Amino acid sequence: MAKPEKTERVIAENRQARFEYFIEERYEAGLVLHGWEVKSMRAGRAQLKEAYVFIRGAEAFLFGAHLSPLNSASSHVVAEPTRTRKLLLNAAELSRLIGAVERKGYTLVPLELYWKNGRAKLAVGLAKGKKQHDKRAVDKDRDWARDKARIMRGRWGPNRRPRQTTASLAGAGLESG
């Protein structure tokens, strides 16, 4: 019998981070977890929305990640859902990250939490913050890609045009009011 393929199962994803930051590099870090945290992650009860990574001394920590405890997980341990968790990175990666964060003004952002070979891993992104105009450009490109896909699939008939926004109508001098 053949071995099943080893796939990475995503537990939680931080989509807001991709919108708020330019991700320059990605690193894979292990996590120091308690038993009840592993059980809740297997149940898919993890959130990275308000989490961030910080460096103290020569160690990296995940702060603000929310792992909801299961009712049946453990009765003898007091579960703290948002405790600070240590990240496991090798020394070369850690020194590179420390240099980028302290000297070059980068930020460390948790991107996704996933299983790899039965172990929980965290994808950490070395990121720079986006300005407001960069975010608007991303929205505009995403909207255009969606409209283009609809046109190519034939969702809009020959007499029907894509939805016009007030900004595009104002630019054409067609705004009513």
Sine and cosine of phi, psi and omega as CSV:
sin_phi,cos_phi,sin_psi,cos_psi,sin_omega,cos_omega
0.00,0.00,0.72,-0.70,-0.05,-1.00
-0.97,0.24,0.52,-0.85,0.06,-1.00
-0.95,0.33,0.61,-0.79,0.06,-1.00
-0.94,0.33,0.47,-0.88,0.00,-1.00
-0.91,0.41,0.60,-0.80,0.05,-1.00
-1.00,0.02,0.93,-0.36,-0.02,-1.00
-0.91,-0.41,0.39,-0.92,0.06,-1.00
-1.00,-0.09,0.87,-0.50,0.03,-1.00
-0.98,-0.18,0.83,-0.55,-0.02,-1.00
-0.98,0.21,0.76,-0.65,0.03,-1.00
-1.00,-0.06,-0.77,0.64,-0.01,-1.00
-0.54,-0.84,0.53,-0.85,-0.03,-1.00
-0.77,-0.64,0.60,-0.80,0.02,-1.00
-0.96,-0.28,1.00,0.09,-0.04,-1.00
-0.94,0.34,-0.52,0.85,-0.01,-1.00
-0.88,0.47,-0.52,0.86,-0.01,-1.00
-0.90,0.43,-0.60,0.80,0.01,-1.00
-0.94,0.35,-0.45,0.89,0.03,-1.00
-0.99,0.16,-0.59,0.81,-0.09,-1.00
-1.00,0.08,-0.37,0.93,-0.14,-0.99
-0.72,-0.69,0.44,-0.90,0.25,-0.97
-1.00,0.05,0.87,-0.49,-0.01,-1.00
-1.00,0.03,0.92,-0.39,-0.03,-1.00
-0.99,0.11,-0.76,0.65,-0.03,-1.00
-0.66,-0.75,0.43,-0.90,0.06,-1.00
-0.88,-0.48,0.65,-0.76,0.05,-1.00
-0.80,-0.60,0.50,-0.87,0.04,-1.00
-0.95,-0.31,0.81,-0.58,-0.03,-1.00
-0.82,-0.58,0.59,-0.81,0.14,-0.99
-0.99,0.11,0.20,-0.98,-0.03,-1.00
-0.81,-0.59,0.59,-0.81,0.15,-0.99
-1.00,-0.03,0.92,-0.40,-0.12,-0.99
-0.81,-0.58,0.39,-0.92,0.15,-0.99
-1.00,-0.01,0.26,-0.97,-0.03,-1.00
-0.87,0.48,-0.66,0.75,-0.01,-1.00
-0.92,0.40,-0.47,0.88,0.03,-1.00
-0.94,0.35,-0.62,0.78,0.04,-1.00
-0.90,0.44,-0.68,0.73,0.01,-1.00
-0.89,0.46,-0.67,0.74,0.00,-1.00
-0.94,0.35,-0.53,0.85,0.07,-1.00
-0.93,0.37,-0.63,0.78,0.06,-1.00
-0.89,0.46,-0.51,0.86,0.05,-1.00
-0.99,0.14,-0.07,1.00,0.05,-1.00
0.98,0.18,0.44,0.90,-0.06,-1.00
-0.97,-0.24,0.88,0.48,0.00,-1.00
-0.74,-0.68,0.56,-0.83,0.04,-1.00
-0.71,-0.71,0.66,-0.75,0.03,-1.00
-0.89,-0.45,0.14,0.99,-0.16,-0.99
-0.85,0.53,-0.72,0.70,-0.04,-1.00
-0.97,-0.23,0.24,0.97,-0.07,-1.00
-1.00,0.09,0.43,-0.91,0.13,-0.99
-0.51,-0.86,0.27,-0.96,-0.03,-1.00
-0.93,-0.36,0.72,-0.69,0.08,-1.00
-0.75,-0.66,0.36,-0.93,-0.03,-1.00
-0.91,-0.41,0.80,-0.60,0.05,-1.00
-0.79,-0.62,0.84,-0.54,-0.07,-1.00
0.93,0.37,-0.81,-0.59,0.05,-1.00
-0.89,-0.45,0.56,0.83,-0.01,-1.00
-0.73,-0.68,0.50,-0.87,0.04,-1.00
-0.95,-0.30,0.60,-0.80,-0.02,-1.00
-0.74,-0.67,0.54,-0.84,0.09,-1.00
-0.98,-0.18,0.85,-0.53,-0.05,-1.00
-0.86,-0.50,0.69,-0.72,0.11,-0.99
1.00,0.02,-0.01,1.00,0.06,-1.00
-0.96,0.28,0.71,-0.71,-0.09,-1.00
-0.96,-0.28,0.90,-0.43,0.10,-1.00
-0.91,-0.41,0.96,-0.28,-0.04,-1.00
-0.95,0.31,0.80,-0.60,0.01,-1.00
-0.96,0.28,0.56,-0.83,0.09,-1.00
-0.99,0.17,0.50,-0.87,0.02,-1.00
-0.91,0.41,-0.56,0.83,-0.08,-1.00
-1.00,-0.09,0.09,1.00,-0.13,-0.99
-0.94,0.34,-0.85,0.53,-0.08,-1.00
-0.40,-0.91,0.77,-0.64,-0.02,-1.00
-0.99,-0.16,-0.30,0.95,-0.05,-1.00
-1.00,-0.09,-0.06,1.00,0.00,-1.00
-0.88,-0.47,0.71,-0.70,0.08,-1.00
-0.99,0.12,0.90,-0.44,-0.07,-1.00
-0.99,0.12,0.76,-0.65,0.07,-1.00
-0.92,-0.40,0.96,-0.27,-0.14,-0.99
-0.89,0.46,-0.55,0.84,-0.09,-1.00
-0.92,-0.39,0.54,0.84,-0.02,-1.00
-0.93,0.38,0.35,-0.94,0.04,-1.00
-0.98,0.20,0.78,-0.62,-0.04,-1.00
-0.91,-0.41,0.68,-0.73,-0.01,-1.00
-0.98,0.21,0.64,-0.77,0.07,-1.00
-0.98,-0.19,0.61,-0.79,-0.02,-1.00
-0.97,-0.25,0.95,-0.31,0.04,-1.00
-0.78,-0.63,0.44,-0.90,0.05,-1.00
-0.98,0.20,0.27,-0.96,-0.17,-0.99
-0.88,0.47,-0.62,0.78,-0.02,-1.00
-0.92,0.40,-0.69,0.73,0.04,-1.00
-0.90,0.45,-0.67,0.74,-0.02,-1.00
-0.90,0.44,-0.67,0.74,0.01,-1.00
-0.92,0.39,-0.58,0.81,0.05,-1.00
-0.91,0.41,-0.66,0.75,0.02,-1.00
-0.92,0.38,-0.66,0.75,0.02,-1.00
-0.87,0.49,-0.70,0.72,0.03,-1.00
-0.88,0.47,-0.68,0.73,-0.03,-1.00
-0.93,0.36,-0.64,0.77,-0.04,-1.00
-0.96,0.29,-0.72,0.70,-0.09,-1.00
-0.98,0.19,-0.59,0.81,-0.10,-0.99
-0.98,-0.19,-0.56,0.83,-0.11,-0.99
-0.98,-0.20,-0.07,1.00,0.08,-1.00
0.98,0.18,0.43,0.90,0.05,-1.00
-1.00,0.10,0.21,-0.98,0.05,-1.00
-0.82,-0.57,0.54,-0.84,0.09,-1.00
-0.98,-0.19,0.83,-0.56,-0.09,-1.00
-0.82,-0.57,0.75,-0.66,0.11,-0.99
-0.96,0.27,0.79,-0.62,-0.05,-1.00
-0.99,-0.16,-0.77,0.64,0.04,-1.00
-0.42,-0.91,0.44,-0.90,0.02,-1.00
-0.92,-0.40,0.78,-0.62,-0.09,-1.00
-0.48,-0.88,0.24,-0.97,0.07,-1.00
-0.99,-0.11,0.69,-0.73,0.10,-1.00
-0.65,-0.76,0.91,-0.42,-0.04,-1.00
0.81,0.58,0.65,0.76,0.05,-1.00
0.98,0.18,0.11,0.99,0.01,-1.00
-0.87,-0.50,0.58,-0.82,0.01,-1.00
-0.98,0.19,0.76,-0.65,0.01,-1.00
-0.80,-0.60,0.45,-0.89,0.04,-1.00
-0.84,-0.55,0.81,-0.59,0.11,-0.99
-1.00,0.07,0.87,-0.50,-0.02,-1.00
-0.94,-0.33,0.75,-0.67,0.00,-1.00
-0.96,-0.29,0.71,-0.71,0.14,-0.99
-1.00,0.04,0.91,-0.41,-0.24,-0.97
-0.73,-0.68,0.39,-0.92,0.15,-0.99
-0.88,-0.47,0.61,-0.79,-0.02,-1.00
-0.93,0.37,0.58,-0.82,0.06,-1.00
-1.00,0.01,0.52,-0.86,0.13,-0.99
-1.00,0.10,0.19,-0.98,-0.05,-1.00
-0.89,0.46,-0.63,0.78,-0.02,-1.00
-0.93,0.37,-0.48,0.88,0.07,-1.00
-0.92,0.38,-0.64,0.77,0.02,-1.00
-0.91,0.42,-0.63,0.77,0.03,-1.00
-0.90,0.43,-0.63,0.78,0.01,-1.00
-0.90,0.43,-0.63,0.78,0.04,-1.00
-0.90,0.44,-0.69,0.73,0.04,-1.00
-0.88,0.48,-0.69,0.72,-0.01,-1.00
-0.89,0.45,-0.70,0.71,0.02,-1.00
-0.90,0.43,-0.65,0.76,0.01,-1.00
-0.90,0.43,-0.68,0.73,0.03,-1.00
-0.90,0.45,-0.67,0.74,-0.01,-1.00
-0.91,0.41,-0.64,0.77,0.03,-1.00
-0.89,0.45,-0.64,0.77,0.03,-1.00
-0.91,0.41,-0.71,0.71,0.02,-1.00
-0.91,0.42,-0.63,0.78,0.01,-1.00
-0.90,0.43,-0.66,0.75,0.02,-1.00
-0.90,0.43,-0.63,0.78,0.04,-1.00
-0.90,0.43,-0.66,0.76,0.02,-1.00
-0.90,0.45,-0.69,0.72,-0.03,-1.00
-0.92,0.39,-0.53,0.85,0.03,-1.00
-0.98,0.19,-0.20,0.98,0.01,-1.00
1.00,0.10,0.40,0.91,0.02,-1.00
-0.94,0.34,-0.52,0.85,0.03,-1.00
-0.99,-0.12,0.78,-0.62,0.01,-1.00
-0.95,0.31,0.01,-1.00,-0.05,-1.00
-0.92,0.39,-0.43,0.90,-0.03,-1.00
-0.99,-0.17,-0.01,1.00,-0.07,-1.00
-0.95,-0.31,0.72,-0.70,-0.01,-1.00
-0.95,-0.33,0.31,-0.95,0.07,-1.00
-0.87,0.49,0.41,-0.91,-0.02,-1.00
-0.87,0.49,0.72,-0.69,0.01,-1.00
-0.99,-0.10,0.73,-0.68,0.07,-1.00
-1.00,-0.02,0.29,-0.96,-0.01,-1.00
-0.91,0.42,-0.51,0.86,0.03,-1.00
-0.92,0.39,-0.65,0.76,0.00,-1.00
-0.96,0.28,-0.53,0.85,0.06,-1.00
-0.93,0.36,-0.64,0.77,0.02,-1.00
-0.90,0.43,-0.62,0.79,0.02,-1.00
-0.91,0.41,-0.49,0.87,-0.01,-1.00
-1.00,-0.02,-0.08,1.00,-0.01,-1.00
0.97,0.23,0.41,0.91,-0.07,-1.00
-0.94,-0.35,0.17,0.99,-0.06,-1.00
-0.94,0.33,0.70,-0.72,0.03,-1.00
-1.00,-0.10,0.58,-0.82,0.04,-1.00
0.51,-0.86,0.00,0.00,0.00,0.00
